[in-house]
Amino acid sequence: MMYGWGGDWGIGAWVAMAVMMLIFWGGVVTVVVLVLRRPHAGTGPSAPRPAHLDAERILSERFARGEIDEQEFTARRSALRRQE
């Protein structure tokens, strides 16, 4: 009597077990990655900012760097705010 060591499958059983183990651990890793990448409540991207706020930010940066003078800055800022 061989007590279960008959070897009906031979090496095929080892290959099948290895493939099943890879599928199992691949599934576990996939689930973990999907759970971690899922957007959580309150942490998603906020609503898009209006374009005039971005334009004012750029205008303020140009003024701070000295690329434009105060008169041009105020004129352009008032023009941006009129378009709202």
DSSP file (Angstrom, degrees, kcal/mol; ACC not computed):
  #  RESIDUE AA STRUCTURE BP1 BP2  ACC     N-H-->O    O-->H-N    N-H-->O    O-->H-N    TCO  KAPPA ALPHA  PHI   PSI    X-CA   Y-CA   Z-CA
    1    1 A M              0   0    0      0, 0.0     0, 0.0     0, 0.0     0, 0.0   0.000 360.0 360.0 360.0 141.8    0.0    0.0    0.0
    2    2 A M    >   -     0   0    0      0, 0.0     3,-1.1     0, 0.0     0, 0.0   0.560 360.0-138.5-100.1 -10.0    1.2    3.5   -0.9
    3    3 A Y  T 3  S-     0   0    0      1,-0.3     0, 0.0     2,-0.1     0, 0.0   0.907  76.4 -39.4  53.5  48.9   -0.9    5.5    1.6
    4    4 A G  T 3  S+     0   0    0      1,-0.1     3,-0.4     2,-0.0    -1,-0.3   0.428 118.4 103.7  87.4  -1.8   -1.8    8.3   -0.9
    5    5 A W    <   +     0   0    0     -3,-1.1    -2,-0.1     1,-0.2    -1,-0.1  -0.031  38.1 121.5-101.0  31.2    1.6    8.5   -2.5
    6    6 A G        -     0   0    0      1,-0.1    -1,-0.2     4,-0.0    -3,-0.0   0.784  67.5-137.4 -68.5 -27.6    0.5    6.7   -5.6
    7    7 A G        +     0   0    0     -3,-0.4     4,-0.1     3,-0.1    -2,-0.1   0.880  42.3 159.1  76.5  38.5    1.4    9.5   -7.9
    8    8 A D  S    S+     0   0    0      1,-0.2    -3,-0.0     2,-0.1    -1,-0.0   0.902  82.1  31.9 -60.2 -40.7   -1.7    9.5  -10.1
    9    9 A W  S >  S-     0   0    0      1,-0.2     3,-1.5     2,-0.1    -1,-0.2   0.717  91.1-169.5 -89.2 -22.9   -1.0   13.1  -11.2
   10   10 A G  T >>  -     0   0    0      1,-0.3     3,-0.8     2,-0.2     4,-0.5  -0.473  69.5 -15.0  67.1-135.8    2.7   13.0  -11.0
   11   11 A I  H 3> S+     0   0    0      1,-0.2     4,-2.1    -2,-0.2     3,-0.3   0.674 124.8  80.9 -73.9 -16.9    4.3   16.4  -11.3
   12   12 A G  H <> S+     0   0    0     -3,-1.5     4,-2.7     1,-0.2    -1,-0.2   0.836  87.3  55.9 -58.5 -34.7    0.9   17.8  -12.6
   13   13 A A  H <> S+     0   0    0     -3,-0.8     4,-2.5     2,-0.2    -1,-0.2   0.900 107.4  48.5 -65.5 -40.4   -0.4   18.1   -9.1
   14   14 A W  H  X S+     0   0    0     -4,-0.5     4,-2.2    -3,-0.3    -2,-0.2   0.902 112.9  47.7 -66.6 -40.2    2.6   20.2   -8.1
   15   15 A V  H  X S+     0   0    0     -4,-2.1     4,-2.5     2,-0.2    -2,-0.2   0.926 112.2  49.6 -64.9 -44.8    2.1   22.5  -11.1
   16   16 A A  H  X S+     0   0    0     -4,-2.7     4,-2.5     1,-0.2    -2,-0.2   0.908 111.8  48.7 -61.5 -42.4   -1.7   22.7  -10.4
   17   17 A M  H  X S+     0   0    0     -4,-2.5     4,-2.2     2,-0.2    -1,-0.2   0.898 111.3  49.8 -64.8 -39.9   -1.0   23.7   -6.8
   18   18 A A  H  X S+     0   0    0     -4,-2.2     4,-2.2     2,-0.2    -2,-0.2   0.917 112.2  47.4 -65.5 -42.6    1.6   26.3   -7.8
   19   19 A V  H  X S+     0   0    0     -4,-2.5     4,-2.4     1,-0.2    -2,-0.2   0.924 112.3  49.2 -64.4 -44.3   -0.8   27.8  -10.3
   20   20 A M  H  X S+     0   0    0     -4,-2.5     4,-2.5     1,-0.2    -1,-0.2   0.881 110.3  51.3 -63.7 -37.2   -3.7   27.9   -7.8
   21   21 A M  H  X S+     0   0    0     -4,-2.2     4,-2.7     2,-0.2     5,-0.3   0.909 110.1  49.2 -66.1 -41.6   -1.4   29.5   -5.2
   22   22 A L  H  X S+     0   0    0     -4,-2.2     4,-2.3     2,-0.2    -2,-0.2   0.908 112.0  48.5 -63.6 -41.3   -0.4   32.2   -7.6
   23   23 A I  H  X S+     0   0    0     -4,-2.4     4,-2.1     2,-0.2    -2,-0.2   0.922 112.5  49.3 -63.9 -43.3   -4.0   32.9   -8.5
   24   24 A F  H  X S+     0   0    0     -4,-2.5     4,-2.1     2,-0.2    -2,-0.2   0.957 115.2  41.3 -60.9 -52.7   -4.9   33.0   -4.8
   25   25 A W  H  X S+     0   0    0     -4,-2.7     4,-2.5     1,-0.2    -1,-0.2   0.841 112.8  55.3 -68.7 -32.1   -2.1   35.5   -3.8
   26   26 A G  H  X S+     0   0    0     -4,-2.3     4,-2.3    -5,-0.3    -1,-0.2   0.899 108.7  48.7 -63.4 -39.7   -2.7   37.5   -7.0
   27   27 A G  H  X S+     0   0    0     -4,-2.1     4,-2.4     2,-0.2    -2,-0.2   0.901 110.6  50.1 -65.2 -41.5   -6.3   37.9   -6.0
   28   28 A V  H  X S+     0   0    0     -4,-2.1     4,-2.3     2,-0.2    -2,-0.2   0.933 112.5  46.8 -62.8 -45.9   -5.4   38.9   -2.4
   29   29 A V  H  X S+     0   0    0     -4,-2.5     4,-2.5     1,-0.2    -2,-0.2   0.900 111.4  52.1 -63.7 -41.1   -3.0   41.5   -3.8
   30   30 A T  H  X S+     0   0    0     -4,-2.3     4,-2.5     2,-0.2    -1,-0.2   0.917 110.0  48.1 -61.5 -44.7   -5.5   42.8   -6.3
   31   31 A V  H  X S+     0   0    0     -4,-2.4     4,-2.3     2,-0.2    -2,-0.2   0.920 112.2  49.2 -63.1 -43.5   -8.2   43.3   -3.6
   32   32 A V  H  X S+     0   0    0     -4,-2.3     4,-2.3     2,-0.2    -2,-0.2   0.927 112.3  47.8 -62.6 -44.7   -5.7   45.1   -1.3
   33   33 A V  H  X S+     0   0    0     -4,-2.5     4,-2.1     1,-0.2    -2,-0.2   0.920 112.3  49.2 -63.5 -43.6   -4.6   47.4   -4.1
   34   34 A L  H  X S+     0   0    0     -4,-2.5     4,-0.8     1,-0.2    -1,-0.2   0.884 111.9  48.8 -64.4 -38.0   -8.2   48.2   -5.1
   35   35 A V  H  < S+     0   0    0     -4,-2.3     3,-0.4    -5,-0.2    -1,-0.2   0.908 113.5  46.5 -67.7 -40.9   -9.2   48.9   -1.5
   36   36 A L  H  < S+     0   0    0     -4,-2.3    -2,-0.2     1,-0.2    -1,-0.2   0.822 114.1  47.3 -72.2 -30.3   -6.2   51.2   -0.9
   37   37 A R  H  < S+     0   0    0     -4,-2.1    -1,-0.2    -5,-0.2    -2,-0.2   0.571  85.3 111.4 -87.7  -8.9   -6.7   53.1   -4.2
   38   38 A R  S  < S-     0   0    0     -4,-0.8     2,-0.2    -3,-0.4    -3,-0.0  -0.429  78.9-110.4 -65.7 133.5  -10.5   53.6   -3.6
   39   39 A P        -     0   0    0      0, 0.0     2,-0.2     0, 0.0    -1,-0.1  -0.480  33.8-141.9 -67.8 132.5  -11.3   57.3   -3.0
   40   40 A H    >   -     0   0    0     -2,-0.2     3,-1.8     1,-0.1     4,-0.5  -0.577  30.6 -83.6 -92.9 157.6  -12.4   57.8    0.6
   41   41 A A  T 3  S+     0   0    0      1,-0.3    -1,-0.1    -2,-0.2     0, 0.0  -0.381 113.9   9.4 -61.6 129.8  -15.2   60.1    1.6
   42   42 A G  T 3  S+     0   0    0     -2,-0.1    -1,-0.3     3,-0.1     4,-0.0   0.335 113.1  80.9  85.3  -7.6  -14.0   63.7    2.0
   43   43 A T    <   +     0   0    0     -3,-1.8    -2,-0.2     2,-0.1     3,-0.1   0.410  65.6 106.4-110.7   2.0  -10.6   63.0    0.5
   44   44 A G  S    S-     0   0    0     -4,-0.5     2,-0.1     1,-0.2    -3,-0.0  -0.125  87.2 -67.7 -71.9 174.6  -11.6   63.2   -3.2
   45   45 A P        -     0   0    0      0, 0.0    -1,-0.2     0, 0.0    -3,-0.1  -0.385  56.3-121.5 -64.9 140.8  -10.7   66.0   -5.5
   46   46 A S        -     0   0    0      1,-0.2     3,-0.1    -3,-0.1    -3,-0.0  -0.209  43.3 -70.3 -76.1 172.7  -12.5   69.2   -4.6
   47   47 A A        -     0   0    0      1,-0.1    -1,-0.2    -2,-0.0     2,-0.0  -0.314  64.8 -92.0 -61.4 145.0  -14.7   71.1   -7.0
   48   48 A P        -     0   0    0      0, 0.0    -1,-0.1     0, 0.0     3,-0.1  -0.320  42.4-117.0 -62.2 140.7  -12.8   72.8   -9.8
   49   49 A R        -     0   0    0      1,-0.1     5,-0.0    -3,-0.1     0, 0.0  -0.488  34.4 -98.2 -75.9 145.7  -11.8   76.3   -9.1
   50   50 A P    >>  -     0   0    0      0, 0.0     4,-1.2     0, 0.0     3,-0.9  -0.328  30.9-120.9 -60.9 148.1  -13.3   79.0  -11.3
   51   51 A A  H 3> S+     0   0    0      1,-0.3     4,-2.3     2,-0.2     5,-0.2   0.829 109.1  61.7 -62.8 -33.0  -10.9   80.1  -14.0
   52   52 A H  H 3> S+     0   0    0      1,-0.2     4,-2.2     2,-0.2    -1,-0.3   0.808  99.8  55.5 -68.4 -25.8  -10.8   83.7  -12.9
   53   53 A L  H <> S+     0   0    0     -3,-0.9     4,-2.0     2,-0.2    -1,-0.2   0.901 109.2  46.4 -70.7 -39.1   -9.3   82.7   -9.5
   54   54 A D  H  X S+     0   0    0     -4,-1.2     4,-2.3     2,-0.2    -2,-0.2   0.905 112.5  50.8 -65.9 -39.9   -6.5   80.9  -11.3
   55   55 A A  H  X S+     0   0    0     -4,-2.3     4,-2.5     1,-0.2    -2,-0.2   0.902 110.0  49.5 -64.7 -39.9   -6.0   83.9  -13.5
   56   56 A E  H  X S+     0   0    0     -4,-2.2     4,-2.7     2,-0.2    -1,-0.2   0.883 109.3  52.6 -65.6 -37.2   -5.9   86.2  -10.5
   57   57 A R  H  X S+     0   0    0     -4,-2.0     4,-2.2     2,-0.2    -2,-0.2   0.932 111.6  45.5 -63.2 -44.7   -3.3   84.0   -8.8
   58   58 A I  H  X S+     0   0    0     -4,-2.3     4,-2.3     2,-0.2    -2,-0.2   0.908 112.6  51.3 -64.2 -41.7   -1.1   84.1  -11.9
   59   59 A L  H  X S+     0   0    0     -4,-2.5     4,-2.2     1,-0.2    -2,-0.2   0.910 109.8  49.7 -62.3 -42.3   -1.6   87.9  -12.1
   60   60 A S  H  X S+     0   0    0     -4,-2.7     4,-2.4     1,-0.2    -1,-0.2   0.884 109.8  51.4 -64.1 -38.3   -0.6   88.3   -8.5
   61   61 A E  H  X S+     0   0    0     -4,-2.2     4,-2.0     2,-0.2    -2,-0.2   0.906 109.2  49.9 -65.5 -40.9    2.5   86.1   -9.0
   62   62 A R  H  X>S+     0   0    0     -4,-2.3     5,-2.3     2,-0.2     6,-0.8   0.895 111.8  48.7 -63.9 -39.3    3.5   88.3  -12.0
   63   63 A F  H ><5S+     0   0    0     -4,-2.2     3,-0.8     1,-0.2    -2,-0.2   0.906 110.0  51.6 -66.0 -41.1    3.1   91.4   -9.9
   64   64 A A  H 3<5S+     0   0    0     -4,-2.4    -2,-0.2     1,-0.3    -1,-0.2   0.851 109.1  50.4 -65.6 -34.0    5.1   89.9   -7.1
   65   65 A R  H 3<5S-     0   0    0     -4,-2.0    -1,-0.3    -5,-0.2    -2,-0.2   0.599 116.1-116.1 -78.9 -10.3    7.9   89.1   -9.5
   66   66 A G  T <<5S+     0   0    0     -3,-0.8    -3,-0.2    -4,-0.6    -2,-0.1   0.649  77.8 127.8  86.1  15.2    7.9   92.6  -10.8
   67   67 A E  S   <S+     0   0    0     -5,-2.3     2,-0.3    -6,-0.2    -4,-0.2   0.797  76.5  28.2 -73.7 -28.1    6.9   91.7  -14.4
   68   68 A I  S    S-     0   0    0     -6,-0.8    -2,-0.2    -9,-0.1     2,-0.1  -0.935  83.4-121.5-130.7 155.4    4.0   94.1  -14.3
   69   69 A D     >  -     0   0    0     -2,-0.3     4,-2.3     1,-0.1     5,-0.1  -0.351  34.3 -98.5 -90.5 176.2    3.5   97.4  -12.5
   70   70 A E  H  > S+     0   0    0      1,-0.2     4,-2.7     2,-0.2     5,-0.2   0.871 120.1  54.1 -64.7 -38.7    0.7   98.3  -10.0
   71   71 A Q  H  > S+     0   0    0      1,-0.2     4,-2.1     2,-0.2    -1,-0.2   0.930 112.1  43.4 -63.1 -45.6   -1.3  100.2  -12.6
   72   72 A E  H  > S+     0   0    0      2,-0.2     4,-2.5     1,-0.2     5,-0.2   0.884 113.1  54.3 -66.7 -37.8   -1.4   97.2  -15.0
   73   73 A F  H  X S+     0   0    0     -4,-2.3     4,-2.5     1,-0.2    -2,-0.2   0.947 111.1  43.1 -60.6 -50.4   -2.1   94.8  -12.1
   74   74 A T  H  X S+     0   0    0     -4,-2.7     4,-2.3     1,-0.2    -1,-0.2   0.880 114.1  51.7 -66.9 -36.5   -5.1   96.7  -10.9
   75   75 A A  H  X S+     0   0    0     -4,-2.1     4,-1.8    -5,-0.2    -1,-0.2   0.935 113.8  42.8 -65.0 -45.2   -6.4   97.2  -14.4
   76   76 A R  H  X S+     0   0    0     -4,-2.5     4,-2.2     2,-0.2    -2,-0.2   0.881 113.4  52.2 -69.6 -37.7   -6.1   93.5  -15.3
   77   77 A R  H  X S+     0   0    0     -4,-2.5     4,-2.2    -5,-0.2    -2,-0.2   0.916 110.1  47.9 -65.3 -42.4   -7.6   92.4  -12.0
   78   78 A S  H  X S+     0   0    0     -4,-2.3     4,-1.6     1,-0.2    -1,-0.2   0.876 110.4  52.9 -66.5 -35.2  -10.6   94.6  -12.3
   79   79 A A  H  X S+     0   0    0     -4,-1.8     4,-1.0     2,-0.2    -2,-0.2   0.897 109.8  48.9 -64.8 -39.3  -11.1   93.3  -15.9
   80   80 A L  H >< S+     0   0    0     -4,-2.2     3,-0.5     1,-0.2     4,-0.3   0.908 110.7  49.6 -66.3 -40.7  -11.0   89.8  -14.6
   81   81 A R  H >< S+     0   0    0     -4,-2.2     3,-0.8     1,-0.2    -1,-0.2   0.784 104.4  59.2 -71.7 -26.2  -13.5   90.5  -11.9
   82   82 A R  H 3< S+     0   0    0     -4,-1.6    -1,-0.2     1,-0.2    -2,-0.2   0.802  97.8  61.3 -68.9 -27.9  -15.9   92.2  -14.3
   83   83 A Q  T <<        0   0    0     -4,-1.0    -1,-0.2    -3,-0.5    -2,-0.2   0.583 360.0 360.0 -77.0  -9.6  -16.1   89.0  -16.3
   84   84 A E    <         0   0    0     -3,-0.8    -1,-0.2    -4,-0.3    -2,-0.1   0.519 360.0 360.0 -59.1 360.0  -17.6   87.0  -13.4
